């Protein structure tokens, strides 16, 4: 996994292979660096333009190589970016880019660190698809029924549990670093505009 930033731009590239041994190899790491820098300077389509280099490495290491998440984030005027890349055994295993508006750099960096380990799937609950919410609500209702709770209390119990589910999956509702204070409450009136994350196993 590669992550590079320059000014108000940051590129994140997740290249996947089959073994740890290959992921730590010089050729694999060099290709990750090349792709990430190309995305930063040319845009996300730069990866498609280097398909032959990916094929060459595939033949060289005799493993399937798959391109995962590829993102280029350019902060809007007046906004700030922060990045975090967790490195293990010489290679990136968890990368985050987050854009903030009206947020100081230190606070934004704390949010980036939080994203790395909390792995939120959405920025706000409004971004969660209605189908996903309904599927979760149905699953929580089944659990509540199986526990033998009184029928008249089902709706209230399910809504409470659904709020808890949002707190686990939605960035702004998560407790920063697991504290009671939510990410949204730490922004002092600022806002998180967007974030992207890629990590090993995703």
Phi and psi in degrees as GROMACS dihedral restraints (atoms count N, CA, C in turn):
[ dihedral_restraints ]
;  ai    aj    ak    al  type     phi  dphi    fc
    3     4     5     6     1  -120.2    20    10
    4     5     6     7     1   146.3    20    10
    6     7     8     9     1  -145.8    20    10
    7     8     9    10     1   120.8    20    10
    9    10    11    12     1  -134.2    20    10
   10    11    12    13     1   149.1    20    10
   12    13    14    15     1  -139.1    20    10
   13    14    15    16     1   154.1    20    10
   15    16    17    18     1  -153.2    20    10
   16    17    18    19     1   114.7    20    10
   18    19    20    21     1    61.4    20    10
   19    20    21    22     1  -122.6    20    10
   21    22    23    24     1   -98.2    20    10
   22    23    24    25     1    19.3    20    10
   24    25    26    27     1  -124.5    20    10
   25    26    27    28     1   144.9    20    10
   27    28    29    30     1  -145.1    20    10
   28    29    30    31     1   140.2    20    10
   30    31    32    33     1  -120.2    20    10
   31    32    33    34     1   138.8    20    10
   33    34    35    36     1  -128.7    20    10
   34    35    36    37     1   126.5    20    10
   36    37    38    39     1  -131.7    20    10
   37    38    39    40     1   128.5    20    10
   39    40    41    42     1  -113.4    20    10
   40    41    42    43     1   111.2    20    10
   42    43    44    45     1  -107.2    20    10
   43    44    45    46     1   129.1    20    10
   45    46    47    48     1  -112.1    20    10
   46    47    48    49     1   142.0    20    10
   48    49    50    51     1  -136.0    20    10
   49    50    51    52     1  -174.1    20    10
   51    52    53    54     1   -92.3    20    10
   52    53    54    55     1   -25.9    20    10
   54    55    56    57     1  -129.1    20    10
   55    56    57    58     1   153.1    20    10
   57    58    59    60     1   -60.4    20    10
   58    59    60    61     1   -39.1    20    10
   60    61    62    63     1   -57.6    20    10
   61    62    63    64     1   -46.3    20    10
   63    64    65    66     1   -69.2    20    10
   64    65    66    67     1   -37.0    20    10
   66    67    68    69     1   -63.8    20    10
   67    68    69    70     1   -23.8    20    10
   69    70    71    72     1   -97.7    20    10
   70    71    72    73     1    -1.4    20    10
   72    73    74    75     1   -72.9    20    10
   73    74    75    76     1   154.1    20    10
   75    76    77    78     1   -59.7    20    10
   76    77    78    79     1   -44.1    20    10
   78    79    80    81     1   -63.9    20    10
   79    80    81    82     1   -40.5    20    10
   81    82    83    84     1   -66.5    20    10
   82    83    84    85     1   -47.2    20    10
   84    85    86    87     1   -63.7    20    10
   85    86    87    88     1   -36.7    20    10
   87    88    89    90     1   -66.2    20    10
   88    89    90    91     1   -39.2    20    10
   90    91    92    93     1   -68.0    20    10
   91    92    93    94     1   -39.9    20    10
   93    94    95    96     1   -58.6    20    10
   94    95    96    97     1   -45.8    20    10
   96    97    98    99     1   -61.5    20    10
   97    98    99   100     1   -44.4    20    10
   99   100   101   102     1   -61.5    20    10
  100   101   102   103     1   -46.7    20    10
  102   103   104   105     1   -63.3    20    10
  103   104   105   106     1   -43.0    20    10
  105   106   107   108     1   -64.6    20    10
  106   107   108   109     1   -45.0    20    10
  108   109   110   111     1   -66.3    20    10
  109   110   111   112     1   -34.7    20    10
  111   112   113   114     1   -65.8    20    10
  112   113   114   115     1   -41.1    20    10
  114   115   116   117     1   -63.7    20    10
  115   116   117   118     1   -40.1    20    10
  117   118   119   120     1   -62.0    20    10
  118   119   120   121     1   -40.0    20    10
  120   121   122   123     1   -91.1    20    10
  121   122   123   124     1   -28.3    20    10
  123   124   125   126     1  -115.6    20    10
  124   125   126   127     1   -17.8    20    10
  126   127   128   129     1   106.3    20    10
  127   128   129   130     1   172.0    20    10
  129   130   131   132     1   -64.4    20    10
  130   131   132   133     1   -25.3    20    10
  132   133   134   135     1   -68.6    20    10
  133   134   135   136     1   -11.2    20    10
  135   136   137   138     1   -59.7    20    10
  136   137   138   139     1   -29.5    20    10
  138   139   140   141     1   -65.5    20    10
  139   140   141   142     1   -43.0    20    10
  141   142   143   144     1   -61.4    20    10
  142   143   144   145     1   -35.3    20    10
  144   145   146   147     1   -71.3    20    10
  145   146   147   148     1    -9.6    20    10
  147   148   149   150     1  -115.6    20    10
  148   149   150   151     1    28.8    20    10
  150   151   152   153     1   -60.0    20    10
  151   152   153   154     1   -35.2    20    10
  153   154   155   156     1   -67.1    20    10
  154   155   156   157     1   -36.2    20    10
  156   157   158   159     1   -65.9    20    10
  157   158   159   160     1   -37.2    20    10
  159   160   161   162     1   -66.6    20    10
  160   161   162   163     1   -42.6    20    10
  162   163   164   165     1   -62.8    20    10
  163   164   165   166     1   -40.7    20    10
  165   166   167   168     1   -61.0    20    10
  166   167   168   169     1   -43.2    20    10
  168   169   170   171     1   -67.8    20    10
  169   170   171   172     1   -36.5    20    10
  171   172   173   174     1   -58.3    20    10
  172   173   174   175     1   -44.4    20    10
  174   175   176   177     1   -69.0    20    10
  175   176   177   178     1   -37.6    20    10
  177   178   179   180     1   -66.1    20    10
  178   179   180   181     1   -45.4    20    10
  180   181   182   183     1   -95.0    20    10
  181   182   183   184     1    -5.0    20    10
  183   184   185   186     1    56.6    20    10
  184   185   186   187     1    42.7    20    10
  186   187   188   189     1  -137.7    20    10
  187   188   189   190     1   155.7    20    10
  189   190   191   192     1   -72.1    20    10
  190   191   192   193     1   132.6    20    10
  192   193   194   195     1  -118.7    20    10
  193   194   195   196     1   131.7    20    10
  195   196   197   198     1  -127.6    20    10
  196   197   198   199     1   136.8    20    10
  198   199   200   201     1   -85.1    20    10
  199   200   201   202     1   122.0    20    10
  201   202   203   204     1   -91.7    20    10
  202   203   204   205     1  -131.3    20    10
  204   205   206   207     1   -68.2    20    10
  205   206   207   208     1   133.9    20    10
  207   208   209   210     1  -131.0    20    10
  208   209   210   211     1   117.6    20    10
  210   211   212   213     1  -135.6    20    10
  211   212   213   214     1   142.8    20    10
  213   214   215   216     1  -126.8    20    10
  214   215   216   217     1   117.3    20    10
  216   217   218   219     1  -112.0    20    10
  217   218   219   220     1   127.2    20    10
  219   220   221   222     1  -117.8    20    10
  220   221   222   223     1   118.2    20    10
  222   223   224   225     1   -67.8    20    10
  223   224   225   226     1   141.9    20    10
  225   226   227   228     1   -67.6    20    10
  226   227   228   229     1   161.0    20    10
  228   229   230   231     1   -52.9    20    10
  229   230   231   232     1   130.0    20    10
  231   232   233   234     1    87.6    20    10
  232   233   234   235     1   -13.6    20    10
  234   235   236   237     1   -89.5    20    10
  235   236   237   238     1   164.9    20    10
  237   238   239   240     1  -125.1    20    10
  238   239   240   241     1   152.6    20    10
  240   241   242   243     1  -112.7    20    10
  241   242   243   244     1   150.9    20    10
  243   244   245   246     1  -136.9    20    10
  244   245   246   247     1   149.2    20    10
  246   247   248   249     1  -131.6    20    10
  247   248   249   250     1   156.5    20    10
  249   250   251   252     1  -148.9    20    10
  250   251   252   253     1   131.7    20    10
  252   253   254   255     1  -128.1    20    10
  253   254   255   256     1   117.6    20    10
  255   256   257   258     1   -86.1    20    10
  256   257   258   259     1   121.3    20    10
  258   259   260   261     1  -108.0    20    10
  259   260   261   262     1   133.0    20    10
  261   262   263   264     1  -136.2    20    10
  262   263   264   265     1   129.1    20    10
  264   265   266   267     1    53.4    20    10
  265   266   267   268     1    37.9    20    10
  267   268   269   270     1    82.4    20    10
  268   269   270   271     1     4.4    20    10
  270   271   272   273     1  -136.2    20    10
  271   272   273   274     1   152.4    20    10
  273   274   275   276     1   -71.8    20    10
  274   275   276   277     1   133.0    20    10
  276   277   278   279     1  -121.9    20    10
  277   278   279   280     1   -10.3    20    10
  279   280   281   282     1  -158.2    20    10
  280   281   282   283     1   111.1    20    10
  282   283   284   285     1  -121.1    20    10
  283   284   285   286     1   142.0    20    10
  285   286   287   288     1  -137.1    20    10
  286   287   288   289     1   137.7    20    10
  288   289   290   291     1  -127.5    20    10
  289   290   291   292     1   131.5    20    10
  291   292   293   294     1  -135.2    20    10
  292   293   294   295     1   138.2    20    10
  294   295   296   297     1  -111.9    20    10
  295   296   297   298     1   131.0    20    10
  297   298   299   300     1  -125.4    20    10
  298   299   300   301     1   154.2    20    10
  300   301   302   303     1  -124.5    20    10
  301   302   303   304     1   125.0    20    10
  303   304   305   306     1    69.4    20    10
  304   305   306   307     1    23.5    20    10
  306   307   308   309     1  -117.9    20    10
  307   308   309   310     1   133.6    20    10
  309   310   311   312     1   -73.2    20    10
  310   311   312   313     1   157.6    20    10
  312   313   314   315     1   -60.2    20    10
  313   314   315   316     1   -39.5    20    10
  315   316   317   318     1   -65.8    20    10
  316   317   318   319     1   -43.1    20    10
  318   319   320   321     1   -62.8    20    10
  319   320   321   322     1   -42.7    20    10
  321   322   323   324     1   -64.3    20    10
  322   323   324   325     1   -36.1    20    10
  324   325   326   327     1   -65.9    20    10
  325   326   327   328     1   -38.9    20    10
  327   328   329   330     1   -62.6    20    10
  328   329   330   331     1   -37.3    20    10
  330   331   332   333     1   -66.3    20    10
  331   332   333   334     1   -40.8    20    10
  333   334   335   336     1   -61.2    20    10
  334   335   336   337     1   -43.9    20    10
  336   337   338   339     1   -62.1    20    10
  337   338   339   340     1   -41.1    20    10
  339   340   341   342     1   -61.9    20    10
  340   341   342   343     1   -46.5    20    10
  342   343   344   345     1   -57.8    20    10
  343   344   345   346     1   -42.1    20    10
  345   346   347   348     1   -54.2    20    10
  346   347   348   349     1   -42.7    20    10
  348   349   350   351     1   -99.4    20    10
  349   350   351   352     1   -23.9    20    10
  351   352   353   354     1   -87.8    20    10
  352   353   354   355     1   -22.1    20    10
  354   355   356   357     1    51.9    20    10
  355   356   357   358     1    56.0    20    10
  357   358   359   360     1   -64.4    20    10
  358   359   360   361     1   152.2    20    10
  360   361   362   363     1  -101.5    20    10
  361   362   363   364     1   -18.8    20    10
  363   364   365   366     1  -140.9    20    10
  364   365   366   367     1   157.7    20    10
  366   367   368   369     1   -80.6    20    10
  367   368   369   370     1   -47.2    20    10
  369   370   371   372     1  -129.0    20    10
  370   371   372   373     1   162.1    20    10
  372   373   374   375     1   -69.0    20    10
  373   374   375   376     1   -23.0    20    10
  375   376   377   378     1   -66.4    20    10
  376   377   378   379     1   -23.2    20    10
  378   379   380   381     1   -80.0    20    10
  379   380   381   382     1   -15.2    20    10
  381   382   383   384     1   -74.8    20    10
  382   383   384   385     1   129.0    20    10
  384   385   386   387     1   -63.7    20    10
  385   386   387   388     1   145.9    20    10
  387   388   389   390     1   -58.6    20    10
  388   389   390   391     1   -37.3    20    10
  390   391   392   393     1   -62.5    20    10
  391   392   393   394     1   -41.0    20    10
  393   394   395   396     1   -66.7    20    10
  394   395   396   397     1   -41.9    20    10
  396   397   398   399     1   -63.4    20    10
  397   398   399   400     1   -43.9    20    10
  399   400   401   402     1   -65.9    20    10
  400   401   402   403     1   -38.0    20    10
  402   403   404   405     1   -64.3    20    10
  403   404   405   406     1   -41.0    20    10
  405   406   407   408     1   -67.1    20    10
  406   407   408   409     1   -42.0    20    10
  408   409   410   411     1   -61.3    20    10
  409   410   411   412     1   -41.8    20    10
  411   412   413   414     1   -64.4    20    10
  412   413   414   415     1   -41.8    20    10
  414   415   416   417     1   -65.0    20    10
  415   416   417   418     1   -40.7    20    10
  417   418   419   420     1   -67.7    20    10
  418   419   420   421     1   -34.4    20    10
  420   421   422   423     1   -65.8    20    10
  421   422   423   424     1   -41.4    20    10
  423   424   425   426     1   -60.7    20    10
  424   425   426   427     1   -43.1    20    10
  426   427   428   429     1   -62.7    20    10
  427   428   429   430     1   -44.1    20    10
  429   430   431   432     1   -63.8    20    10
  430   431   432   433     1   -42.3    20    10
  432   433   434   435     1   -63.1    20    10
  433   434   435   436     1   -44.0    20    10
  435   436   437   438     1   -64.0    20    10
  436   437   438   439     1   -25.6    20    10
  438   439   440   441     1   -79.1    20    10
  439   440   441   442     1    -5.7    20    10
  441   442   443   444     1    77.7    20    10
  442   443   444   445     1    21.5    20    10
  444   445   446   447     1   -68.0    20    10
  445   446   447   448     1   149.7    20    10
  447   448   449   450     1   -62.8    20    10
  448   449   450   451     1   139.8    20    10
  450   451   452   453     1   -57.3    20    10
  451   452   453   454     1   -37.8    20    10
  453   454   455   456     1   -66.9    20    10
  454   455   456   457     1   -16.0    20    10
  456   457   458   459     1   -98.2    20    10
  457   458   459   460     1    -5.2    20    10
  459   460   461   462     1   -55.8    20    10
  460   461   462   463     1   -51.3    20    10
  462   463   464   465     1   -58.0    20    10
  463   464   465   466     1   -45.9    20    10
  465   466   467   468     1   -65.4    20    10
  466   467   468   469     1   -42.1    20    10
  468   469   470   471     1   -64.1    20    10
  469   470   471   472     1   -45.2    20    10
  471   472   473   474     1   -63.0    20    10
  472   473   474   475     1   -43.2    20    10
  474   475   476   477     1   -63.3    20    10
  475   476   477   478     1   -38.2    20    10
  477   478   479   480     1   -63.4    20    10
  478   479   480   481     1   -42.1    20    10
  480   481   482   483     1   -70.6    20    10
  481   482   483   484     1   -32.9    20    10
  483   484   485   486     1   -66.6    20    10
  484   485   486   487     1   -38.0    20    10
  486   487   488   489     1   -62.1    20    10
  487   488   489   490     1   -40.2    20    10
  489   490   491   492     1   -63.7    20    10
  490   491   492   493     1   -37.9    20    10
  492   493   494   495     1   -65.2    20    10
  493   494   495   496     1   -42.1    20    10
  495   496   497   498     1   -60.8    20    10
  496   497   498   499     1   -39.0    20    10
  498   499   500   501     1   -63.8    20    10
  499   500   501   502     1   -25.9    20    10
  501   502   503   504     1   -83.3    20    10
  502   503   504   505     1   -29.4    20    10
  504   505   506   507     1  -110.1    20    10
  505   506   507   508     1   -22.0    20    10
  507   508   509   510     1  -101.1    20    10
  508   509   510   511     1   122.0    20    10
  510   511   512   513     1   -51.7    20    10
  511   512   513   514     1   -53.4    20    10
  513   514   515   516     1   -65.2    20    10
  514   515   516   517     1   -19.5    20    10
  516   517   518   519     1   -97.1    20    10
  517   518   519   520     1   -11.8    20    10
  519   520   521   522     1   -70.8    20    10
  520   521   522   523     1   148.8    20    10
  522   523   524   525     1   -75.0    20    10
  523   524   525   526     1   125.3    20    10
  525   526   527   528     1   -58.9    20    10
  526   527   528   529     1   122.3    20    10
  528   529   530   531     1    54.7    20    10
  529   530   531   532     1    29.3    20    10
  531   532   533   534     1    83.0    20    10
  532   533   534   535     1     2.8    20    10
  534   535   536   537     1   -77.1    20    10
  535   536   537   538     1   173.9    20    10
  537   538   539   540     1   -73.1    20    10
  538   539   540   541     1   -28.7    20    10
  540   541   542   543     1   -71.1    20    10
  541   542   543   544     1   124.0    20    10
  543   544   545   546     1   -74.6    20    10
  544   545   546   547     1   161.0    20    10
  546   547   548   549     1   -56.4    20    10
  547   548   549   550     1   -44.6    20    10
  549   550   551   552     1   -57.9    20    10
  550   551   552   553     1   -37.7    20    10
  552   553   554   555     1   -73.2    20    10
  553   554   555   556     1   -15.1    20    10
  555   556   557   558     1   -90.9    20    10
  556   557   558   559     1    -3.7    20    10
  558   559   560   561     1   -86.3    20    10
  559   560   561   562     1    -5.0    20    10
  561   562   563   564     1    50.8    20    10
  562   563   564   565     1    45.8    20    10
  564   565   566   567     1    88.5    20    10
  565   566   567   568     1    -9.6    20    10
  567   568   569   570     1   -81.9    20    10
  568   569   570   571     1  -173.2    20    10
  570   571   572   573     1  -145.7    20    10
  571   572   573   574     1   152.7    20    10
  573   574   575   576     1   -94.3    20    10
  574   575   576   577     1   123.0    20    10
  576   577   578   579     1   -83.8    20    10
  577   578   579   580     1   -41.3    20    10
  579   580   581   582     1  -170.4    20    10
  580   581   582   583     1   164.2    20    10
  582   583   584   585     1  -149.7    20    10
  583   584   585   586     1   159.4    20    10
  585   586   587   588     1  -138.4    20    10
  586   587   588   589     1   150.4    20    10
  588   589   590   591     1  -148.0    20    10
  589   590   591   592     1   142.2    20    10
  591   592   593   594     1  -136.4    20    10
  592   593   594   595     1   141.4    20    10
  594   595   596   597     1  -149.7    20    10
  595   596   597   598     1   159.4    20    10
  597   598   599   600     1   -56.2    20    10
  598   599   600   601     1   131.0    20    10
  600   601   602   603     1    91.9    20    10
  601   602   603   604     1    -8.3    20    10
